[in-house]
């Protein structure tokens, strides 16, 4: 692990471990402290490395009744296409752990062409992500949830200002290439920006949510206040708020949805701020000026986002 203290701003080199790294060491050094790490060579000998192309993925998933195309990625159930990869043992153990929220579709496949950019954001539902670069290469930037970027009001996307160097001032961040076969652990609430480097880049993710965390951060505080606000509004007979919020969520692509998807919130030691909800709402609304100022950058970014191709289940035996 790097020597820099967790709260110190500036660049740090991401930790790297080998594929035979033990579960216990992974948990104590990275998972419980929520620090990112690259585990090298995880997918080195997977058949997927040779087999996977966009065409292969679409044809293989079209045969799986429960696989589906989301807005920007494909969802899979655990162990689908299992002849193509081996689920790392540490991922298996975390998916099976009693203190993990899992979902029926716990795997995602991303297919990106060269120069595709995923703009700054952190993943919703406080997911821990195990992201293996099956083919290709991606350039990653990660920013600690202790030094958050400015976000659009009430969502987990950072305001696009067209100036990464400026955004990273006073942030605790790392920057690296994720190479073919390597697996990146992205802890909950870490901001990331990702740029695809090879002609075709396919990533396989496992995602899950810890039911309990001992790590506190500004971003966790913001997430908790968002959920407390939702609960407050929903519980105080503002039925129209709940209806509207669910309606907006249903219309949004998955990566912009804001509703917590589990029965209960995670257990944390994050202290609650005095007048937290009121302060939260004021802080979110204060981001409106910055949002409007940079609105053009966001519009052009969303216009060039390419949703994944739908899975043509009826036509699954036809060549692409
Ligand atoms: Fe993400």
Boltz pocket constraint, residues with backbone or C-beta under 6 A from the ligand:
constraints:
  - pocket:
      binder: B
      contacts: [[A, 121], [A, 122], [A, 123], [A, 192]]
      max_distance: 6.0
